[in-house]
Amino acid sequence: MNYRKEIDGLRALAVIPVILFHAGFPWFSGGFVGVDIFFVISGYLITSIIVREKQAGHFSIANFYERRARRILPALFFVLLVSLLPAWFLLLPHELIAFGKSIISVSSFSSNFLFWHESGYFAEDAEWIPLLHTWTLAVEEQFYLFFPLVILAFWRFRMRSLLIVISLIAIISFTATEWGWRNFPEANFYLIPTRTWELMVGALLAFYLYFKPMPQGKFSQAVSLFGLALIFYAIIFFNKDLPYPSVYTLFPVMGTALIILFTHADTWAYQFLSLRIMVFIGLISYSAYLWHWILFVFARLYTGDELNSSLAGLLSIIALLLAYFSWRFIERPFRNKQRFTQKQVFISSLIVSLIFISIGLLFILGDGFPQRFS
């Protein structure tokens, strides 16, 4: 798959609104839709990789999981490690117990289930949960576990059969979303059954663009701009009072899909998304996502109050600086297959996960270590 730098620009368009929404800036009241943009991108890129390798005859589940581990775990483990220190000094005993549960769930990629039971994403107390944002990683990891198996199971049949299956999964998931926000809004927000359709939209795009050329001409110019308009509309005019995810989620999802499908070098959307600053922020977007939330939460815990706009803006900049550090010195080295073998990646990932699970259990069994305070 050829590198598309506008996709990195699209990642920037996803992470910046998320950060500024969490920072409390009112012009980004719908910034939470950045998560939906990430889901569509993820579905598109992951499926593109699988289809390309299956067509070439060298797809391997082990290699697939190795790439995901290299991509996700090093930066995540580093952020978890750094978060232990402020958690120890700032969290009250019952909060440290909850933090221990969070560490266990993050390390086992089940944090979306934990937070489903503990807190609504838009609830006031959610702003004091340091690892709340990791629910998205859990959704993506659960997707990585089941989706390659779906492709492998139906690949032996005609391609049309596989596309029908993916389309059915998307339709069922979207229907569940519309039912879910009316009956179980927290589960609807956090759990993968009602988020899968967003990833499936990306998957369908991957199949189309692998076998068909990207549309060209004036039509693609207009449609790609319309995709940007849908995303900007959602970012500016959506707010946390909307039922979400729901039919409203079609705005960022379809906007992202139109950009992926119709944006090429001759479009204005491409010129915007391929700006150097957009591509750079897109490259560090994963680490920026990991860092920004824990900075905001621990700052609130330290001050005991909500963030003012000056502090929130400063922390947003610090998050980007830390993201560059993580990307440059953590993410990139671990993606280098010359430095770490597949066996080393799997064994070290397992060991570090078990260490963090043990730390989480220690916080719980130690009853939050109330002796930390006089």
Secondary structure, DSSP 8 states (H G I E B T S, - for coil): ----HHHHHHHHHHHHHHHHHHHT-GGGTTGGGHHHHHHHHHHHHHHHHHHHHHHHT---HHHHHHHHHHHHHHHHHHHHHHHHHHHHHH--HHHHHHHHHHHHHHHTT-HHHHHHHH--TTSGGGGG-TTGGGHHHHHHHHHHHHHHHHHHHHHTS-HHHHHHHHHHHHHHHHHHHHHHHHH-HHHHHHSGGGTHHHHHHHHHHHHHHHHS----SHHHHHHHHHHHHHHHHHHHH--TTS-SSSGGGHHHHHHHHHHHHH--TTSHHHHHHTSHHHHHHHHTHHHHHHHHHHHHHHHHHHHTS---HHHHHHHHHHHHHHHHHHIIIIIHHHH-TTTS-HHHHHHHHHHHHHHHHHHHHHHHHTTT-GGG--
